[in-house]
Amino acid sequence: MANTFKNAAAAVGTSRTDIYTCPGATAAVIHSVYLSNVDGVSSVDATVEVYDGSGTAYFHIGKTLPVPADSTLVLDKPINLEATDKLTVTASAASDLQCFISVLEIT
């Protein structure tokens, strides 16, 4: 089994934004999720979900999490993904939120 550390990042919009999709024949552990509000004035709410590829459904990791202006919210508990599962994030305001994650892929 090979272990590879990876990063993924995206600007988050007001509809579900795919941050990371676990490749086929791979398992992944997301070590941390950083949600940064880049707006200097307004707070933004973030919703973090995992798409379960085997059940074809979305499940909330965090719903309507407030991220104050010019600050970062860190989710630092592991999230295990199977092949085709994905992590998505939605923001309450366009262009205010960025997401960065650290991932361990296991093949």
GROMACS elastic network, one bead per residue, 0.5 to 0.9 nm:
[ bonds ]
;  ai    aj funct       b0    kb
    1   106     6  0.65924   500
    1   107     6  0.54217   500
    2   105     6  0.80252   500
    2   106     6  0.57515   500
    2   107     6  0.52337   500
    3   104     6  0.66182   500
    3   105     6  0.56728   500
    3   107     6  0.66126   500
    4   103     6  0.82586   500
    4   104     6  0.56830   500
    4   105     6  0.51538   500
    4   106     6  0.66196   500
    4   107     6  0.83656   500
    5   102     6  0.74009   500
    5   103     6  0.57537   500
    5   105     6  0.62579   500
    5   106     6  0.89639   500
    6   101     6  0.84791   500
    6   102     6  0.61070   500
    6   103     6  0.51080   500
    6   104     6  0.62094   500
    6   105     6  0.72833   500
    7    20     6  0.89168   500
    7   100     6  0.72181   500
    7   101     6  0.56545   500
    7   103     6  0.58710   500
    7   104     6  0.86687   500
    8    19     6  0.64135   500
    8    20     6  0.63134   500
    8    99     6  0.82390   500
    8   100     6  0.58261   500
    8   101     6  0.53847   500
    8   102     6  0.67913   500
    8   103     6  0.77294   500
    9    19     6  0.61117   500
    9    20     6  0.80509   500
    9    98     6  0.74500   500
    9    99     6  0.54486   500
    9   101     6  0.63223   500
   10    17     6  0.78550   500
   10    18     6  0.80534   500
   10    19     6  0.60834   500
   10    97     6  0.88790   500
   10    98     6  0.59213   500
   10    99     6  0.55044   500
   10   100     6  0.67788   500
   11    17     6  0.81267   500
   11    19     6  0.88970   500
   11    95     6  0.69811   500
   11    96     6  0.81659   500
   11    97     6  0.61799   500
   11    99     6  0.63465   500
   11   100     6  0.89596   500
   12    15     6  0.80765   500
   12    16     6  0.79063   500
   12    17     6  0.58193   500
   12    18     6  0.86406   500
   12    19     6  0.85892   500
   12    46     6  0.89969   500
   12    89     6  0.65874   500
   12    90     6  0.62086   500
   12    91     6  0.61333   500
   12    93     6  0.88705   500
   12    94     6  0.72093   500
   12    95     6  0.68079   500
   12    96     6  0.75847   500
   12    97     6  0.54004   500
   12    98     6  0.55227   500
   12    99     6  0.67984   500
   13    16     6  0.70622   500
   13    17     6  0.64261   500
   13    89     6  0.81788   500
   13    90     6  0.60474   500
   13    91     6  0.56079   500
   13    92     6  0.78927   500
   13    93     6  0.69777   500
   13    95     6  0.63363   500
   13    96     6  0.80776   500
   13    97     6  0.74957   500
   13    98     6  0.89108   500
   14    17     6  0.81088   500
   14    89     6  0.89114   500
   14    90     6  0.54956   500
   14    92     6  0.57010   500
   14    93     6  0.59156   500
   14    94     6  0.55150   500
   14    95     6  0.86076   500
   15    89     6  0.81507   500
   15    90     6  0.55046   500
   15    91     6  0.72704   500
   15    92     6  0.87560   500
   15    94     6  0.89695   500
   16    47     6  0.87612   500
   16    48     6  0.89602   500
   16    49     6  0.87913   500
   16    88     6  0.59164   500
   16    89     6  0.56067   500
   16    91     6  0.81358   500
   17    87     6  0.85370   500
   17    88     6  0.52662   500
   17    89     6  0.52798   500
   17    90     6  0.60638   500
   17    91     6  0.88413   500
   18    21     6  0.72919   500
   18    86     6  0.70367   500
   18    87     6  0.61603   500
   18    89     6  0.67260   500
   19    86     6  0.74786   500
   19    87     6  0.56713   500
   19    88     6  0.54250   500
   19    89     6  0.70028   500
   19    99     6  0.74590   500
   19   100     6  0.79955   500
   19   101     6  0.80170   500
   20    85     6  0.85597   500
   20    86     6  0.54906   500
   20    87     6  0.53488   500
   20    88     6  0.72341   500
   20   101     6  0.83470   500
   20   103     6  0.88864   500
   21    81     6  0.87394   500
   21    83     6  0.80563   500
   21    84     6  0.61019   500
   21    85     6  0.59163   500
   21    87     6  0.65711   500
   21    88     6  0.88598   500
   22    25     6  0.88011   500
   22    26     6  0.66285   500
   22    27     6  0.67565   500
   22    28     6  0.63906   500
   22    81     6  0.66449   500
   22    82     6  0.65243   500
   22    83     6  0.51154   500
   22    84     6  0.51148   500
   22    85     6  0.55513   500
   22    86     6  0.59913   500
   22    87     6  0.86837   500
   22   105     6  0.79775   500
   23    26     6  0.55936   500
   23    27     6  0.77831   500
   23    28     6  0.86789   500
   23    82     6  0.83990   500
   23    83     6  0.54406   500
   23    84     6  0.58837   500
   23    85     6  0.82682   500
   23   105     6  0.87578   500
   24    27     6  0.82680   500
   24    82     6  0.83499   500
   24    84     6  0.60880   500
   25    82     6  0.84243   500
   25    83     6  0.59173   500
   25    84     6  0.88705   500
   25   106     6  0.88937   500
   25   107     6  0.65564   500
   26    81     6  0.87578   500
   26    82     6  0.67002   500
   26    83     6  0.53430   500
   26    84     6  0.86121   500
   26   105     6  0.66234   500
   26   106     6  0.56566   500
   27    80     6  0.75515   500
   27    81     6  0.58209   500
   27    83     6  0.58282   500
   27   104     6  0.84057   500
   27   105     6  0.58843   500
   27   106     6  0.51212   500
   27   107     6  0.65791   500
   28    79     6  0.82196   500
   28    80     6  0.58937   500
   28    81     6  0.50616   500
   28    82     6  0.64802   500
   28    83     6  0.80003   500
   28   103     6  0.65690   500
   28   104     6  0.54528   500
   28   106     6  0.58440   500
   28   107     6  0.86574   500
   29    78     6  0.62352   500
   29    79     6  0.55934   500
   29    81     6  0.61731   500
   29    82     6  0.89398   500
   29   102     6  0.84997   500
   29   103     6  0.56125   500
   29   104     6  0.51000   500
   29   105     6  0.65738   500
   29   106     6  0.81887   500
   30    33     6  0.74947   500
   30    76     6  0.88188   500
   30    77     6  0.82409   500
   30    78     6  0.54911   500
   30    79     6  0.50157   500
   30    80     6  0.64063   500
   30    81     6  0.77519   500
   30   101     6  0.69180   500
   30   102     6  0.58099   500
   30   104     6  0.63826   500
   30   105     6  0.86506   500
   31    75     6  0.85522   500
   31    76     6  0.62771   500
   31    77     6  0.64540   500
   31    79     6  0.67947   500
   31    80     6  0.88720   500
   31   101     6  0.74283   500
   31   102     6  0.55223   500
   31   103     6  0.58266   500
   31   104     6  0.73641   500
   32    74     6  0.69109   500
   32    75     6  0.55888   500
   32    77     6  0.64958   500
   32    78     6  0.67113   500
   32    79     6  0.82366   500
   32   100     6  0.83283   500
   32   101     6  0.56293   500
   32   102     6  0.55666   500
   32   103     6  0.76785   500
   33    73     6  0.81672   500
   33    74     6  0.56910   500
   33    75     6  0.50241   500
   33    76     6  0.64794   500
   33    77     6  0.86652   500
   33    99     6  0.70026   500
   33   100     6  0.59736   500
   33   102     6  0.69315   500
   34    72     6  0.65513   500
   34    73     6  0.59168   500
   34    75     6  0.65598   500
   34    76     6  0.84662   500
   34    98     6  0.80410   500
   34    99     6  0.55515   500
   34   100     6  0.51024   500
   34   101     6  0.61489   500
   34   102     6  0.88564   500
   35    46     6  0.78008   500
   35    67     6  0.75178   500
   35    71     6  0.84576   500
   35    72     6  0.54379   500
   35    73     6  0.51093   500
   35    74     6  0.63276   500
   35    75     6  0.82476   500
   35    97     6  0.66874   500
   35    98     6  0.58404   500
   35   100     6  0.67691   500
   35   101     6  0.88581   500
   36    39     6  0.89984   500
   36    67     6  0.72925   500
   36    68     6  0.88953   500
   36    69     6  0.87258   500
   36    70     6  0.73925   500
   36    71     6  0.59061   500
   36    73     6  0.64504   500
   36    74     6  0.86174   500
   36    96     6  0.82003   500
   36    97     6  0.55861   500
   36    98     6  0.51782   500
   36    99     6  0.63413   500
   36   100     6  0.83123   500
   37    40     6  0.78894   500
   37    42     6  0.86016   500
   37    43     6  0.73742   500
   37    44     6  0.68277   500
   37    67     6  0.61827   500
   37    68     6  0.67341   500
   37    69     6  0.56677   500
   37    70     6  0.54209   500
   37    71     6  0.55964   500
   37    72     6  0.62123   500
   37    73     6  0.84769   500
   37    96     6  0.55408   500
   37    98     6  0.65581   500
   38    69     6  0.69232   500
   38    70     6  0.55857   500
   38    71     6  0.75629   500
   38    72     6  0.88582   500
   38    95     6  0.80126   500
   38    96     6  0.53015   500
   38    97     6  0.59880   500
   38    98     6  0.71903   500
   39    42     6  0.60398   500
   39    43     6  0.75867   500
   39    44     6  0.84134   500
   39    68     6  0.87861   500
   39    69     6  0.55452   500
   39    70     6  0.60075   500
   39    71     6  0.89105   500
   39    95     6  0.80977   500
   39    96     6  0.52208   500
   39    97     6  0.77430   500
   40    43     6  0.85786   500
   40    68     6  0.89475   500
   40    69     6  0.51434   500
   40    70     6  0.51473   500
   40    71     6  0.88296   500
   41    68     6  0.85396   500
   41    69     6  0.54021   500
   41    70     6  0.75597   500
   42    68     6  0.69406   500
   42    69     6  0.51427   500
   42    70     6  0.85207   500
   42    96     6  0.84494   500
   43    66     6  0.68350   500
   43    67     6  0.57288   500
   43    70     6  0.83889   500
   43    93     6  0.89667   500
   43    96     6  0.85564   500
   44    64     6  0.88284   500
   44    65     6  0.82439   500
   44    66     6  0.59337   500
   44    67     6  0.53511   500
   44    68     6  0.64312   500
   44    69     6  0.73146   500
   44    91     6  0.67026   500
   44    92     6  0.57840   500
   44    93     6  0.62509   500
   44    96     6  0.68931   500
   44    97     6  0.72995   500
   45    63     6  0.83829   500
   45    64     6  0.50583   500
   45    65     6  0.51275   500
   45    67     6  0.58701   500
   45    68     6  0.84384   500
   45    90     6  0.83008   500
   45    91     6  0.57256   500
   45    92     6  0.51802   500
   45    93     6  0.77175   500
   45    97     6  0.87655   500
   46    62     6  0.77511   500
   46    63     6  0.68253   500
   46    64     6  0.51578   500
   46    66     6  0.64214   500
   46    67     6  0.71169   500
   46    89     6  0.67426   500
   46    90     6  0.56839   500
   46    92     6  0.65125   500
   46    97     6  0.79551   500
   47    60     6  0.74192   500
   47    61     6  0.77630   500
   47    62     6  0.55671   500
   47    64     6  0.50388   500
   47    65     6  0.62353   500
   47    88     6  0.82529   500
   47    89     6  0.55481   500
   47    90     6  0.51231   500
   47    91     6  0.65141   500
   47    92     6  0.84166   500
   48    59     6  0.86003   500
   48    60     6  0.60319   500
   48    61     6  0.53690   500
   48    62     6  0.50552   500
   48    63     6  0.63788   500
   48    64     6  0.83204   500
   48    65     6  0.84186   500
   48    87     6  0.72985   500
   48    88     6  0.58962   500
   48    90     6  0.66740   500
   49    58     6  0.61887   500
   49    59     6  0.53430   500
   49    61     6  0.52048   500
   49    62     6  0.69188   500
   49    63     6  0.81004   500
   49    86     6  0.83016   500
   49    87     6  0.58746   500
   49    88     6  0.52680   500
   49    89     6  0.63074   500
   49    90     6  0.84991   500
   50    57     6  0.83525   500
   50    58     6  0.55980   500
   50    59     6  0.53099   500
   50    60     6  0.64770   500
   50    61     6  0.68537   500
   50    79     6  0.87999   500
   50    81     6  0.83211   500
   50    85     6  0.69619   500
   50    86     6  0.56145   500
   50    88     6  0.62451   500
   50    89     6  0.88745   500
   51    54     6  0.89361   500
   51    55     6  0.84227   500
   51    56     6  0.68269   500
   51    57     6  0.56751   500
   51    59     6  0.63708   500
   51    60     6  0.89282   500
   51    84     6  0.84190   500
   51    85     6  0.53586   500
   51    86     6  0.50932   500
   51    87     6  0.63689   500
   51    88     6  0.74673   500
   52    55     6  0.54181   500
   52    56     6  0.54552   500
   52    57     6  0.54820   500
   52    58     6  0.61996   500
   52    59     6  0.75274   500
   52    81     6  0.81400   500
   52    82     6  0.80754   500
   52    84     6  0.76633   500
   52    85     6  0.50075   500
   52    86     6  0.71207   500
   53    57     6  0.71612   500
   53    58     6  0.88904   500
   53    82     6  0.78879   500
   53    83     6  0.74330   500
   53    84     6  0.52675   500
   53    86     6  0.77177   500
   54    57     6  0.82577   500
   54    82     6  0.86212   500
   54    83     6  0.87316   500
   54    84     6  0.79741   500
   54    85     6  0.78138   500
   55    58     6  0.86973   500
   56    85     6  0.89119   500
   60    63     6  0.62080   500
   61    79     6  0.88926   500
   62    65     6  0.62979   500
   64    90     6  0.89633   500
   64    91     6  0.84143   500
   64    92     6  0.81668   500
   65    73     6  0.86087   500
   66    73     6  0.83366   500
   67    70     6  0.84249   500
   67    71     6  0.65619   500
   67    72     6  0.65710   500
   67    73     6  0.61577   500
   67    97     6  0.86263   500
   68    71     6  0.56595   500
   68    72     6  0.77302   500
   68    73     6  0.86363   500
   69    72     6  0.86293   500
   69    96     6  0.87877   500
   75    78     6  0.85301   500
   81    84     6  0.81051   500
   81    85     6  0.56587   500
   81    86     6  0.71875   500
   81    87     6  0.86006   500
   82    85     6  0.55355   500
   82    86     6  0.85642   500
   83    86     6  0.85837   500
   89    99     6  0.78266   500
   90    93     6  0.88495   500
   90    97     6  0.88083   500
   91    94     6  0.67386   500
   91    95     6  0.86031   500
   91    96     6  0.76877   500
   91    97     6  0.65094   500
   92    96     6  0.85723   500
   92    97     6  0.88818   500
   93    96     6  0.60313   500
   93    97     6  0.77895   500
   94    97     6  0.74897   500
   95    98     6  0.80663   500
